[in-house]
Amino acid sequence: MSILPLEESVILIVDDNQNNLAVLFDFLTESGFKVLVARTGESAIKKAEYSLPDLILLDVLMPGIDGFETCRLLKAGDLTKEIPVIFMTALDETEDKVKGFNLGAVDYVTKPIQNQEVLARAKAHLSIRKLTQKLQEQNAQMQREIVDRKQAQINLEQLAAELEKRVESRTVELCQTNERLQEEVNQRQQTQENLQQSLHKLQHAQSLLIQSEKMSALGQMVAGIAHEINNPVNFICGNLNYVRDYTEDLLKVLNLYQQHYPEPAAEITSTAEAVEIEFIKDDLLKMLDSMRLGGDRIRDIILSLRYFSRQEGREMELIDIHQGIDSTLMILQNRLKFKANRPAIQVIKEYDTDLKNVECCGGEINQVFMNILANAIDAIEESCTEKTMEEIKINPYQIRICTKVHNPNTAIIKIADSGPGISEDLCDRIFDPFFTTKPVGKGTGIGLSISWHIVTEKHGGSLRCCSTPGQGTEFAIELPIRQKVREMATSGSKIVDR
């Protein structure tokens, strides 16, 4: 399989909009690519199987089968499953983007299309595809060479056996040749292992890029929603005080009228009875109190959303770890509530009051909490199908969160669930990129890998998983409370991992 230069790569554009097709066709052709076009999902699948393009730009909303179904069919085909797919979509919901990634897409661009963005993303994924193809070719070549070497070794051993009695002096020479061949085989195997490690690093870098894009989009969406809701909620809550004062003044005036004019006109009496004026007097202030409680609840949710999304995750600063956990729980509150197949999941918090602020990248640490807590909820919901409601009520599902100060510069956060647990051999692989225990289509296998990278490589901490089948799973996070202290300790003496 020959690898063409990047500029000679073939790109298939799938879009039912003739204008979009024309603009992208002209731009990518001028950029040196060979471009094919299709206006429906069915046509795209046929052209992809026939021409085997290097990259597919796929529109989501199309007549007939949409982009999601087209992508699924492409990834199910033996000829087309390795072709990278970039979605072109005007949908900005995170759920739609995650759905695209779960179906096998490598990236997305939003409409209206920016030509330079399409060109940059196309070149990036074409480069990754070319590198992957090159590694596969080199691996295949090495495998062939290893087989040839082994066959040569067998032939030499047979020749040595036949000539051993005749030519005693050739025995030493043949042994030396055999040793050299074995050494070459070992070198080839070492080269193969190095290439495998390089491919693993490339996949890890790709997973980091995908997760970064997803979390960036999530943060922007959450921050935007919190900002847009905050102003009208403040307006409502601020005016409720005045509304209550005005209402109390009006009720005072009404009571005075009733005291001084106990026998009003018949029309007033009938109207008062029709609208139930006495009930309104008793219930109106209660309604205002309920509205205030509702407004305060909305403001608490907005504060949690803003705290969760306000950290950019790029620079270290002092962060209240407990507030980060609480904001993450607030976002996941809907998943913790009562559902038809299970009671509400109990959250037990055991916070160490001595643990104040931790120097870290708040947004990224919140991302770690989100991944671990979401996995805990998934595990609990998976086990619900195996138990009746009565069994669950006897042993209710729980998520226990404990924090403590281990030593003057180490904070420990433990998150344990009462789900089904996982076996010991899976615990050893749970942080590997793209490894997941969830059914196909429900997990990407990069959440815990990203979390491990954030905790260990960026913050100098540790992330461990301990689980026993049938007894739940616990994740233990260790973080330096002050990064400067960690750096001084690292430069002054070797740190021993206990």
Buried (B, 14 or more C-beta within 10 A) or exposed (E): EEBEEBEEBBBBBBBBBEEBBEBBBEBBEEBEBBBBBBBBBBBBBEBBEEEEBBBBBBBBBBEEBBBBBBBBBBBEEEEBEBBBBBBBBEBEEBEBBBBBBBBBBBBBBBBEBEBEEBBEBBBBBBEBBBBBBEBBEEBEEBEEEBEEBEEEBEEBEEEBEEEEEEEEEBEEEBEEBBEEBEEBBEEBEEEBEEBEEEBEEBBBEBBBBBBBBBBEBBBEBBBEBBEEBBEEBBEBBEEBEEBBEEBEEEBEEBEEEBEEEEEEEEEEEEEBEEEEBEEEBEEBEEEBEEBBEBBEEBBEBBBBBBBBBBBEBEEBEEBBBBBBBBBBBBBBEEBBEEEEEBBEBEBEEEBBEEBEBBBBBBBBBBBBBBBBBBBBBBBBBBBBEEBEEEEBEEEEBBBBBBBBBEEEBBBBBBBBBBBBBBEEEBBEEBBBBBBBBEEEEEBBBBBBBBBBBBBBEBBBBBBBBBBEEEEBBBBBBBBBBBBEBBEEBEEEEEEEEE
